[in-house]
Each structure stands twice: as structure tokens, then as C-alpha cells.
Amino acid sequence: MNKPKIFFITGTNSAGKSTIVPLLKKSLSGLFLVYDFDEVGVPKNVDAKWRQKTTNHWLDIGIKNAKKKITTVICGLTKPHEIYENIKKKNKVSVKICLLDVSANEITKRLKKRFKKPGSVKNLKKITGLTVNQCIKVNIIHAREMRKECKKFKCKIFNTSGITPCKTTARIIKWIYSIK
């Protein structure tokens, strides 16, 4: 990889973004910094305005890192059009996006498992205002929309349905290193 870049790894809830962050941090060393999009904190009733503000925050971090010759990898739910609109206003740093795609069945399975943990349903309600079933339905629709938008912007798409986090991480690393 010649010049430092910014990589966004996006996807709907349950696609595996947060799960692969520690694996990417362990595997990508040296001139890479890996972040979880939500590490800045997630407010109650998260909305598009917060997501856009947070996307801008991470673009700023990525630009600062690029000036230090460091490539930045951000894993979190953001949208390609928001990234590309904002990077044009900020700098000429190359930004690449990949989608962790996931099937409706896998979304249902993963979210039902996630929300079996104590306090998780209460936290879901606090952050999103949704029940578990509403969350599942919203994320299935969102996955379809993300897939469509990522195809439009020619983002790399990895299907994580039935794939282990280690295998997903290996595919992402191979993709990152393939970018010139």
C-alpha cells in the first residue's frame, strides 16, 4: 500500500463490525490504526444527524492520521454517500468502503442471540426506542438499502452470513492490502 488511506467497514447491526475490531487491531500493525465507530459514545435515540456528525469526526481522524503516514480503518454503521460527500469538502485522502452484508435470516438469528443477554433489551430500547422484533425488521430493511447503496458506489461487499469473524477479518485484510 503506497499512500495512507481511510477504510470504512460498514454494515447493519449484526453484520460483525464490532466483533472484528479487536481481530483487525491484532492483525494490522505498524502503519494502521483501527477504530470502532461507536467508541465516541452512542446517545439515546441515535439518529442520522448523530451518524453524520460521527462520520465527520472519523474522517477528521483519518485525515490527521494520513498526514502522519498512517492508514485508518473505521468499523461502524455509516453510509457511503455521507462519507464521499464529506471527504470531498475536507481533503484528497483516498477513502475505500466495504460493506459487511448479512442475510435476513442471519440478522434475525444474531440479534435474537444478542438481546438474550441481561439488560440488553433495556439498552436497545434506551438507544433506539425499538423492541427486539422492531429492531430485527428495521435492520433487515436497512441491510437491503445498504446493499443497494454500496453497489451504486462500487464498494467492496463481503457476505458475513455463516462466516466466522476470523474468516471475515482475513478477507478484509486481503482486500485492504490489495488496494494500491
C-alpha positions as CSV (number, residue, x, y, z in Angstrom):
1,M,0.0,0.0,0.0
2,N,1.6,3.2,-1.2
3,K,-0.2,6.2,0.4
4,P,-2.2,6.2,3.7
5,K,-5.9,5.7,3.2
6,I,-9.1,5.7,5.1
7,F,-11.1,2.5,5.1
8,F,-14.7,2.4,6.3
9,I,-16.1,-1.0,7.1
10,T,-19.9,-0.6,7.4
11,G,-22.9,-2.8,7.7
12,T,-26.2,-3.1,9.5
13,N,-26.5,-4.2,13.1
14,S,-25.3,-7.8,13.5
15,A,-23.1,-7.8,10.4
16,G,-20.0,-8.3,12.5
17,K,-18.4,-4.8,12.6
18,S,-17.7,-4.6,16.3
19,T,-16.7,-8.2,16.5
20,I,-13.9,-7.9,14.0
21,V,-12.4,-4.7,15.5
22,P,-10.1,-6.5,18.0
23,L,-9.2,-9.0,15.3
24,L,-8.2,-6.2,12.9
25,K,-6.3,-4.4,15.7
26,K,-4.3,-7.5,16.4
27,S,-3.7,-8.3,12.7
28,L,-3.0,-4.8,11.3
29,S,0.0,-3.4,13.0
30,G,2.5,-0.7,12.2
31,L,1.1,1.9,9.9
32,F,-2.6,1.2,10.7
33,L,-4.9,2.4,13.3
34,V,-8.3,0.6,13.8
35,Y,-11.3,2.2,15.4
36,D,-14.8,1.2,16.4
37,F,-17.2,4.0,15.1
38,D,-19.2,3.8,18.4
39,E,-16.2,4.3,20.7
40,V,-17.1,8.0,20.8
41,G,-20.3,7.1,22.6
42,V,-23.8,6.4,21.4
43,P,-26.5,8.8,22.6
44,K,-30.1,7.9,23.4
45,N,-32.4,7.7,20.3
46,V,-29.5,7.7,17.9
47,D,-30.3,9.3,14.5
48,A,-28.9,10.2,11.1
49,K,-27.7,13.6,12.4
50,W,-25.5,11.8,15.0
51,R,-24.3,9.3,12.4
52,Q,-23.3,12.1,10.0
53,K,-21.5,14.1,12.8
54,T,-19.7,11.0,13.9
55,T,-18.7,10.1,10.3
56,N,-17.2,13.6,10.0
57,H,-15.3,13.0,13.3
58,W,-13.8,9.8,12.0
59,L,-12.9,11.4,8.6
60,D,-11.1,14.1,10.5
61,I,-9.2,11.5,12.5
62,G,-8.3,9.6,9.3
63,I,-7.1,12.8,7.6
64,K,-4.8,13.6,10.6
65,N,-3.5,10.0,10.6
66,A,-2.8,10.2,6.8
67,K,-0.7,13.3,7.4
68,K,1.4,11.1,9.8
69,K,1.6,8.4,7.1
70,I,-0.9,6.1,9.0
71,T,-3.8,4.3,7.4
72,T,-7.0,4.4,9.3
73,V,-9.7,1.6,9.5
74,I,-13.1,2.6,11.0
75,C,-15.7,-0.1,11.6
76,G,-19.2,1.2,12.1
77,L,-22.6,2.0,10.6
78,T,-22.3,4.8,8.2
79,K,-23.4,5.4,4.6
80,P,-21.2,5.7,1.5
81,H,-22.9,8.9,0.2
82,E,-22.2,10.6,3.6
83,I,-18.6,9.6,3.5
84,Y,-17.9,10.7,0.0
85,E,-19.9,14.0,0.3
86,N,-17.9,14.9,3.3
87,I,-14.4,13.8,2.2
88,K,-14.7,16.0,-0.9
89,K,-15.1,19.0,1.4
90,K,-12.2,18.1,3.6
91,N,-9.2,16.6,1.8
92,K,-7.9,14.5,-1.0
93,V,-7.2,11.4,1.2
94,S,-8.3,8.2,-0.6
95,V,-11.3,6.6,1.1
96,K,-12.4,3.0,0.5
97,I,-15.6,1.4,1.8
98,C,-16.6,-2.2,2.3
99,L,-20.0,-3.5,3.4
100,L,-20.3,-6.4,5.7
101,D,-23.5,-7.8,4.2
102,V,-25.7,-10.3,6.1
103,S,-28.9,-12.2,5.2
104,A,-32.3,-11.6,6.8
105,N,-32.1,-15.0,8.5
106,E,-28.7,-14.3,9.9
107,I,-29.8,-10.8,11.1
108,T,-32.7,-12.4,12.9
109,K,-30.5,-15.2,14.5
110,R,-27.7,-12.8,15.6
111,L,-30.0,-10.1,17.0
112,K,-32.1,-12.6,18.9
113,K,-28.9,-14.0,20.4
114,R,-27.6,-10.5,21.3
115,F,-30.7,-9.5,23.0
116,K,-30.9,-12.5,25.3
117,K,-28.1,-11.0,27.5
118,P,-29.3,-9.3,30.7
119,G,-30.0,-5.6,30.3
120,S,-29.5,-5.8,26.5
121,V,-33.2,-5.3,25.7
122,K,-33.4,-2.3,28.1
123,N,-30.3,-0.8,26.5
124,L,-31.8,-1.4,23.0
125,K,-34.9,0.5,24.0
126,K,-32.9,3.3,25.5
127,I,-30.7,3.8,22.5
128,T,-33.1,3.2,19.6
129,G,-36.6,3.2,21.2
130,L,-37.3,-0.2,19.5
131,T,-38.3,-3.6,20.7
132,V,-36.2,-6.6,19.6
133,N,-38.7,-7.6,16.8
134,Q,-38.9,-4.0,15.6
135,C,-35.1,-3.8,15.6
136,I,-34.9,-7.0,13.5
137,K,-37.3,-5.7,10.9
138,V,-35.6,-2.3,10.7
139,N,-32.2,-4.0,10.2
140,I,-33.4,-6.4,7.5
141,I,-34.7,-3.3,5.6
142,H,-31.6,-1.4,6.3
143,A,-29.4,-4.3,5.1
144,R,-31.3,-4.2,1.7
145,E,-30.8,-0.4,1.5
146,M,-27.1,-0.6,2.4
147,R,-26.5,-3.3,-0.2
148,K,-28.2,-1.2,-2.9
149,E,-26.2,1.9,-1.9
150,C,-22.9,0.1,-1.7
151,K,-23.5,-1.4,-5.2
152,K,-24.2,2.1,-6.5
153,F,-20.9,3.4,-5.1
154,K,-19.0,0.3,-6.1
155,C,-18.0,-0.6,-2.6
156,K,-16.5,-4.0,-1.8
157,I,-19.1,-6.3,-0.4
158,F,-18.4,-9.2,1.9
159,N,-21.3,-11.5,2.9
160,T,-20.8,-12.5,6.6
161,S,-23.7,-14.9,6.8
162,G,-22.4,-18.2,8.2
163,I,-18.8,-17.0,8.1
164,T,-16.6,-16.8,11.2
165,P,-15.3,-13.4,12.4
166,C,-11.7,-14.7,11.7
167,K,-12.5,-15.6,8.1
168,T,-14.3,-12.2,7.6
169,T,-11.2,-10.5,9.1
170,A,-8.8,-12.4,6.8
171,R,-10.9,-11.3,3.8
172,I,-10.9,-7.7,4.8
173,I,-7.2,-7.7,5.4
174,K,-6.6,-9.2,2.0
175,W,-8.8,-6.5,0.4
176,I,-7.0,-3.7,2.3
177,Y,-3.6,-4.9,1.2
178,S,-4.9,-5.3,-2.4
179,I,-5.6,-1.5,-2.7
180,K,-2.8,0.4,-4.2
